[in-house]
Amino acid sequence: MSDGRPLRVGHLTTIDMSLWLLLRTELRDAVAEGWDVFGLSAPGPNEDRLRELGVTPVAVRSLTRSWDLRSDGRAARELYRTLRGLDLDVLHTHNPKTGVIGRVAGRLARIPIVVNTCHGLWADADDPIAKRALVYGAEAAASVASDAELYQNDQDRRTLSRYVPTRKAWTVGNGVDLDRFVRDPAAGAALRAELGVAPDAILVGGVGRQVAEKGMFELADVARRLGDRATFVWIGPPDPDKPDAVDGEVDGLRLLGPRDDMVAVYSALDVFVLPTHREGFSRSGMEAAACATPMVLTDIRGCREIGTDGEHLLLVPPRDPDALAAAVTRLLDDPGLRRNLAAAAEARARRTFDQTAVATMSRDTYRRVALRRGLDLPL
């Protein structure tokens, strides 16, 4: 029952980088509603940033990104105790591991509303059947503990539709901060000067964690072929916990590491390339589109949602350096095509990728669940 206190909402991710980078707008808007908002994750470097948003960071110290039955069992027990102590009204889970563990722990802790967002299934149609069975089975089992399942792309919703009742499954899309991601030629020029790239030279770059799954080696292959025509860079943090982590230098690519000035990055690039093998809904693709950067992405779920091949961007098959090189070459050869694709992608981004709309859909979901279940909560 509502007792006059603000609604208490917790967002759960594996690491606090996800809270800061992926959910910042959602957290900010929840705080603006007057709610008490908690960000649960493993301890990390973004806690002060979250506090500045008005979010209370809550460390679940046993959480790790890698799967391990023993450590995950400890994390589940710690998470359950933490949730019992927070007295939340709503638990919103994210990421594969915390989505599974969190939904179950949230229900056991008797949190009135448990909602999960699928940011991308961690199995593809061409994965071995054993992996698909494990992933789909885990998602199906965990969904029993939730009140609503939100999907960033509709293909994932359709894939799990045989397991998740239609009444509690919605495709919400994804978005970015469109007030922040606006092309800034001056910032782009300053970054190019910092990198030693001449104004009339071509700069091609990818953005993402430094893991093979993001397609770094495919882009490096292209860079070795076309290095006399352009400078090739990769922006993003190392991810040593992943089995496909890229360790050390990559021949052909300049690794710039993580950067906070992402608007300058997209504004500096002449071509943005993301040869990723798996994607929930490409955030870097949305950011590049909003900043009017010509794009080459892989033709997979999570990238196809960014736009139409030949109209907003160029799509190529994953794990195909020859096709990737051909698409990049096409853009290098045709400045008019680059301009046309960039303008169309930016216009679509302004219409489609507003993160405030996604945050609104989350809040509407809480209200819908509360109404359906007859819960008296301060929504």
Phi, psi and omega per residue, in radians:
M1 nan 2.559 3.099
S2 -1.260 2.310 -3.106
D3 -2.068 0.346 3.124
G4 1.587 -0.166 3.119
R5 -1.434 2.777 3.076
P6 -1.134 2.723 3.016
L7 -1.057 2.437 3.129
R8 -1.928 1.983 -3.041
V9 -2.092 2.297 3.067
G10 -2.047 2.323 3.019
H11 -1.887 2.236 -3.050
L12 -1.997 2.161 3.022
T13 -2.326 2.943 -3.130
T14 -1.243 -0.798 -3.124
I15 -2.216 2.737 -3.066
D16 -1.313 -0.238 3.028
M17 -1.066 -0.614 3.106
S18 -1.176 -0.691 3.081
L19 -1.051 -0.765 -3.063
W20 -1.328 -0.807 -3.027
L21 -1.453 -0.688 -3.013
L22 -1.644 -0.519 -2.961
L23 -2.065 0.200 -3.025
R24 -0.987 -0.830 -3.119
T25 -1.126 -0.725 3.136
E26 -1.098 -0.734 3.109
L27 -1.151 -0.786 -3.135
R28 -1.054 -0.755 -3.106
D29 -1.216 -0.593 3.083
A30 -1.149 -0.712 3.066
V31 -1.076 -0.713 3.141
A32 -1.105 -0.431 3.074
E33 -1.238 -0.197 -3.079
G34 1.577 0.200 -3.120
W35 -1.476 2.730 2.953
D36 -1.482 2.070 -2.994
V37 -2.040 2.307 -3.105
F38 -2.125 2.382 3.069
G39 -1.930 1.906 -3.090
L40 -1.751 2.302 3.128
S41 -2.974 3.059 2.921
A42 -1.080 2.682 3.108
P43 -1.013 2.527 -3.114
G44 -2.794 -3.085 -3.016
P45 -1.472 -0.008 -3.028
N46 -1.809 0.219 -3.064
E47 -1.102 -0.725 3.137
D48 -1.137 -0.670 3.097
R49 -1.079 -0.718 3.128
L50 -1.135 -0.702 3.108
R51 -1.082 -0.662 3.120
E52 -1.101 -0.477 3.069
L53 -1.321 -0.264 -3.035
G54 1.696 0.201 -3.130
V55 -1.698 2.440 3.076
T56 -1.606 1.974 3.101
P57 -1.271 2.438 3.094
V58 -2.252 2.024 -3.074
A59 -1.488 2.224 2.975
V60 -1.886 1.655 -2.850
R61 -1.211 -0.387 -3.112
S62 -1.461 -0.147 -3.101
L63 -1.199 2.347 3.028
T64 -2.329 2.819 -3.131
R65 -1.416 -0.527 -3.133
S66 -1.430 2.643 3.139
W67 -1.504 2.249 3.079
D68 -2.707 2.116 -2.993
L69 -1.001 -0.722 -3.084
R70 -1.207 -0.886 -3.119
S71 -1.201 -0.581 3.110
D72 -1.196 -0.575 3.044
G73 -1.106 -0.747 3.086
R74 -1.086 -0.752 -3.136
A75 -1.098 -0.692 3.138
A76 -1.116 -0.738 3.130
R77 -1.150 -0.760 3.116
E78 -1.117 -0.722 3.134
L79 -1.104 -0.746 3.115
Y80 -1.020 -0.834 3.138
R81 -1.082 -0.708 -3.138
T82 -1.113 -0.783 -3.134
L83 -1.119 -0.690 3.108
R84 -1.058 -0.612 -3.114
G85 -1.377 -0.385 -3.068
L86 -1.447 -0.382 3.142
D87 0.956 0.915 -3.122
L88 -1.334 2.677 2.957
D89 -1.622 -0.581 -3.112
V90 -2.356 2.302 2.952
L91 -2.027 2.165 3.127
H92 -2.024 2.004 -3.054
T93 -1.762 2.679 -3.095
H94 -2.535 2.883 3.114
N95 1.249 2.697 -3.050
P96 -1.058 -0.959 -3.047
K97 -1.185 -0.905 -3.095
T98 -1.204 -0.401 3.024
G99 -1.131 -0.729 -3.130
V100 -1.299 -0.968 -3.107
I101 -1.107 -0.723 -3.039
G102 -1.167 -0.692 3.135
R103 -1.073 -0.775 -3.124
V104 -1.185 -0.812 -3.137
A105 -1.103 -0.674 3.128
G106 -1.104 -0.725 3.117
R107 -1.191 -0.744 3.112
L108 -1.098 -0.568 3.127
A109 -1.406 0.027 3.066
R110 1.092 0.654 3.009
I111 -1.260 2.274 -3.013
P112 -1.004 -0.725 -3.097
I113 -2.203 2.184 3.076
V114 -2.124 2.136 -3.109
V115 -2.213 2.454 3.082
N116 -2.132 2.437 2.961
T117 -1.904 2.156 3.049
C118 -1.508 1.963 3.139
H119 -1.575 0.202 -3.130
G120 2.344 2.079 3.097
L121 -1.064 2.422 -3.085
W122 -1.589 0.559 2.956
A123 -2.546 2.467 3.116
D124 -1.894 2.888 -3.096
A125 -1.059 -0.472 -3.113
D126 -1.652 0.109 3.049
D127 -1.292 2.764 3.095
P128 -0.983 2.589 -3.081
I129 -1.056 -0.549 3.134
A130 -1.121 -0.725 3.120
K131 -1.167 -0.754 3.137
R132 -1.094 -0.700 3.130
A133 -1.115 -0.715 3.123
L134 -1.119 -0.832 -3.091
V135 -1.162 -0.881 -3.115
Y136 -1.137 -0.629 3.116
G137 -1.150 -0.746 3.118
A138 -1.112 -0.755 3.126
E139 -1.127 -0.736 -3.141
A140 -1.107 -0.778 -3.131
A141 -1.123 -0.762 -3.115
A142 -1.188 -0.553 -3.110
S143 -1.129 -0.401 3.087
V144 -1.068 -0.514 -3.093
A145 -1.505 -0.078 -3.068
S146 -1.814 2.852 3.047
D147 -1.688 -0.373 -3.128
A148 -2.701 2.515 3.092
E149 -2.119 2.068 -3.128
L150 -1.892 2.386 -3.077
Y151 -2.130 2.367 3.120
Q152 -1.369 -0.446 3.023
N153 -2.316 2.575 -2.986
D154 -1.267 -0.398 3.107
Q155 -1.105 -0.687 3.099
D156 -1.135 -0.708 3.114
R157 -1.071 -0.771 -3.133
R158 -1.147 -0.657 3.135
T159 -1.051 -0.674 -3.088
L160 -1.708 0.145 -3.030
S161 -1.134 -0.444 3.126
R162 -1.286 -0.274 -3.105
Y163 -1.865 -0.472 -3.021
V164 -1.930 2.151 -3.130
P165 -0.996 2.428 -3.117
T166 -1.007 -0.580 -3.053
R167 -1.120 -0.329 -3.118
K168 -2.144 0.383 3.139
A169 -2.148 2.201 3.134
W170 -2.403 2.489 2.989
T171 -1.599 2.118 -3.056
V172 -1.917 -0.161 -3.106
G173 1.285 -2.770 -3.123
N174 -2.670 2.918 -3.118
G175 -2.825 3.036 3.098
V176 -2.330 3.019 3.116
D177 -1.354 1.732 -3.060
L178 -1.267 -0.301 3.035
D179 -1.292 -0.527 -3.140
R180 -1.471 -0.788 -3.019
F181 -1.556 1.521 3.100
V182 -2.307 2.326 -3.076
R183 -0.983 2.359 -3.097
D184 -2.278 1.579 -3.080
P185 -1.012 -0.641 -3.124
A186 -1.146 -0.769 3.109
A187 -1.131 -0.682 3.096
G188 -1.104 -0.727 3.131
A189 -1.132 -0.674 3.133
A190 -1.128 -0.705 3.127
L191 -1.184 -0.701 3.098
R192 -1.069 -0.692 3.093
A193 -1.116 -0.716 3.104
E194 -1.041 -0.651 -3.118
L195 -1.479 -0.118 -3.117
G196 1.332 0.496 3.121
V197 -1.760 2.099 -3.083
A198 -1.127 2.662 -3.134
P199 -0.981 -0.564 -3.103
D200 -1.694 0.105 3.085
A201 -1.524 2.898 -3.131
I202 -1.801 2.284 3.118
L203 -2.071 2.126 -3.134
V204 -2.050 2.358 -3.105
G205 -2.655 2.725 3.021
G206 -2.050 2.762 -3.123
V207 -2.292 2.242 3.094
G208 2.832 3.016 3.071
R209 -1.078 2.644 -3.109
Q210 -1.454 1.342 3.097
V211 -2.368 2.674 -3.109
A212 -1.085 -0.560 -3.100
E213 -1.030 -0.460 3.124
K214 -1.354 -0.084 3.087
G215 1.541 0.388 -3.118
M216 -1.054 -0.691 -3.073
F217 -1.266 -0.569 3.062
E218 -1.141 -0.746 3.106
L219 -1.156 -0.641 3.099
A220 -1.105 -0.650 3.088
D221 -1.060 -0.777 3.105
V222 -1.116 -0.713 -3.129
A223 -1.067 -0.665 3.131
R224 -1.193 -0.550 3.106
R225 -1.316 -0.651 -2.970
L226 -1.997 0.276 -3.058
G227 -1.081 -0.340 3.105
D228 -1.434 -0.127 -3.108
R229 -1.893 -0.311 -3.056
A230 -2.780 2.805 2.974
T231 -1.668 2.340 -3.089
F232 -2.002 2.250 -3.099
V233 -2.292 2.803 3.026
W234 -2.315 2.267 -3.115
I235 -2.021 2.189 3.105
G236 2.731 2.816 -3.051
P237 -1.439 2.688 2.933
P238 -1.087 2.742 3.111
D239 -2.424 1.240 -2.976
P240 -1.141 -0.295 -3.137
D241 -1.309 -0.246 -3.089
K242 -1.543 2.490 -3.119
P243 -1.137 -0.396 3.126
D244 -1.794 0.432 3.136
A245 -1.017 2.440 3.083
V246 -1.535 2.044 -3.040
D247 -1.897 1.945 3.092
G248 1.648 -2.846 -3.066
E249 -1.310 2.737 3.079
V250 -2.159 2.031 -3.071
D251 -1.014 2.141 3.124
G252 1.837 -0.426 -3.103
L253 -1.933 2.427 2.920
R254 -1.573 2.062 3.141
L255 -1.564 1.982 -3.074
L256 -1.646 -0.103 -3.141
G257 1.262 -3.003 -3.139
P258 -1.296 2.564 3.098
R259 -2.418 2.591 3.079
D260 -1.598 -0.297 -3.062
D261 -1.628 1.047 -3.004
M262 -1.200 -0.499 3.061
V263 -1.092 -0.724 3.080
A264 -1.105 -0.670 3.132
V265 -1.062 -0.919 -3.110
Y266 -1.139 -0.588 3.137
S267 -1.257 -0.443 3.141
A268 -1.405 -0.505 -3.040
L269 -1.306 2.423 2.967
D270 -1.486 -0.531 3.102
V271 -2.501 2.277 3.043
F272 -1.789 2.295 -3.095
V273 -2.236 2.236 3.043
L274 -2.268 1.665 -3.091
P275 -1.554 0.654 -2.999
T276 -1.100 2.615 3.116
H277 -1.568 -0.483 -3.096
R278 -2.547 2.431 -3.116
E279 -2.707 2.386 3.047
G280 -1.317 -0.928 3.072
F281 -2.928 1.863 -2.886
S282 -1.065 1.917 3.097
R283 -1.223 -0.733 3.138
S284 -1.135 -0.581 3.064
G285 -1.112 -0.727 3.097
M286 -1.133 -0.728 -3.135
E287 -1.120 -0.771 3.126
A288 -1.105 -0.715 3.117
A289 -1.078 -0.804 -3.124
A290 -1.095 -0.495 3.126
C291 -1.621 0.223 3.056
A292 0.990 0.847 3.096
T293 -1.858 2.209 3.101
P294 -1.039 2.490 -2.955
M295 -2.288 2.545 2.874
V296 -2.174 2.097 3.133
L297 -2.193 2.867 3.072
T298 -1.419 2.626 -3.064
D299 -1.505 1.271 -3.141
I300 -2.371 2.891 3.041
R301 -1.047 2.550 -3.098
G302 1.579 -0.354 3.009
C303 -1.937 -0.653 3.102
R304 -1.022 -0.497 -3.140
E305 -1.181 -0.289 -3.113
I306 -1.262 -0.526 3.131
G307 2.996 -3.138 -3.085
T308 -1.659 2.342 3.132
D309 -1.011 2.278 3.109
G310 1.474 -0.225 3.119
E311 -1.912 -0.819 -3.137
H312 -1.956 -0.363 -3.022
L313 -2.935 3.093 3.003
L314 -1.954 2.338 3.115
L315 -1.930 2.443 3.124
V316 -2.332 2.728 3.093
P317 -1.113 2.571 3.071
P318 -1.214 2.709 3.076
R319 1.029 0.594 -3.089
D320 -2.292 1.469 -3.109
P321 -1.040 -0.554 -3.140
D322 -1.137 -0.824 3.120
A323 -1.132 -0.670 3.132
L324 -1.123 -0.771 3.132
A325 -1.090 -0.674 3.138
A326 -1.140 -0.723 -3.137
A327 -1.180 -0.758 3.120
V328 -1.111 -0.751 3.106
T329 -1.036 -0.724 3.127
R330 -1.016 -0.719 3.130
L331 -1.288 -0.633 3.086
L332 -1.091 -0.616 -3.081
D333 -1.397 -0.301 -2.945
D334 -2.298 1.469 3.110
P335 -1.020 -0.572 3.113
G336 -1.112 -0.713 3.087
L337 -1.116 -0.715 3.096
R338 -1.009 -0.813 -3.119
R339 -1.103 -0.747 -3.094
N340 -1.163 -0.784 3.115
L341 -1.099 -0.745 -3.114
A342 -1.099 -0.771 -3.129
A343 -1.134 -0.731 -3.138
A344 -1.190 -0.696 3.132
A345 -1.157 -0.708 3.120
E346 -1.107 -0.773 3.137
A347 -1.065 -0.732 3.125
R348 -1.158 -0.700 3.119
A349 -1.046 -0.733 -3.136
R350 -1.128 -0.526 3.133
R351 -1.437 -0.531 -2.813
T352 -2.051 -0.541 -2.912
F353 -1.897 0.863 3.140
D354 -1.596 1.959 -3.077
Q355 -1.143 -0.453 3.109
T356 -1.124 -0.545 3.100
A357 -1.175 -0.652 3.100
V358 -1.157 -0.734 3.102
A359 -1.077 -0.688 3.108
T360 -1.100 -0.692 3.128
M361 -1.144 -0.601 3.061
S362 -1.113 -0.826 3.137
R363 -1.092 -0.708 3.101
D364 -1.107 -0.596 3.106
T365 -1.127 -0.760 3.108
Y366 -1.023 -0.773 -3.109
R367 -1.151 -0.695 -3.139
R368 -1.094 -0.758 3.134
V369 -1.155 -0.761 -3.140
A370 -1.055 -0.715 3.130
L371 -1.165 -0.772 -3.117
R372 -1.084 -0.641 -3.069
R373 -1.681 0.003 3.122
G374 1.191 0.598 -3.105
L375 -1.541 2.363 3.097
D376 -1.648 1.531 -3.121
L377 -2.151 2.648 -3.102
P378 -1.331 1.170 -3.132
L379 -1.798 nan nan
